[in-house]
Amino acid sequence: MAGTILITGAGSGFGKEVALRLAAGGHDVIAGVEIIAQVSAVRAEARERGAAVRVEKLDVTDPGDRARALDWDVEVLLHNAGVSEGGSTVDIPAERLRRQFEVNVIGPVLLTQPLAKRMAERRGGRIVFMSSVAGLTVDPFTGAYAASKHAVEAFADALDQELAEFGVTVATINPGPFLTGFNDTMFETWKEWRDDPAERLFDYSALAFPHEQYDPEPVYDTTIRVLLGEDRRYRHLLPQEMEPQARDQVAAQWGRELNDGRRPALVQKAHDMAPGTPVESS
């Protein structure tokens, strides 16, 4: 058994499904959810699926919630909590930029600090970050989200080197475009901006996430194997068929030249794409 597994952001998406599957398999799982209303909802779903999971309110940006987590004797930590802010770098309001980094970077790092020290004292533990392919590459209108995931990648890499001698391992999961609703709602956050729409450079009602999207099953399976220590790789880019493309994008940066003043293909695709387009329809 892997010991006590804490999963943040387990009120929805990847985190909830991974938590419920692990619990149904008999593992000791704490599902951390952002808001109190999610506690009863996840508990109810767990009962329906026969999964004995402990559900706790854990907003990673809340110092009180983070402090309570120190009493949970966590041996495996999955940082899944995250938000995605869509929009051009020139348009996103300041408070939304700050929120992007508070949830995706600052909160998780501050939660990691004391838990990692406990793991180091025990000479064992595992920390896994739900990063993204956006931690390695960047698309138009996802700069804020990608920047936060690039920061996650930096912290994860540093931690892996710093904690090695203490018996603590670190890994990242890097999902590409999976059809969970997360990517599409990223392109709707502009509806909550408190700015003057007339001052925006782009009309966000005319834009959508510029990629066809995959079924999320590979993310659940891979994440569970990483958490249980069955997969010893550091990085896991999913789906695997996207790995060559991501490698090419990263390598291409070394020979990149200034833009030629024409609209890039992905910007055009954001104008043309319908939300929630599955890969099968492409």
PyMOL commands that set and color helices and strands:
alter all, ss='L'
color gray80, all
select helices_A, chain A and resi 13-24+37-48+63-72+94-122+133-135+143-166+182-186+189-192+197-199+204-206+217-227+240-255+265-272+279-281
alter helices_A, ss='H'
color red, helices_A
select strands_A, chain A and resi 5-7+29-33+54-57+76-79+125-130+168-175+235-238
alter strands_A, ss='S'
color yellow, strands_A
deselect
rebuild
show_as cartoon
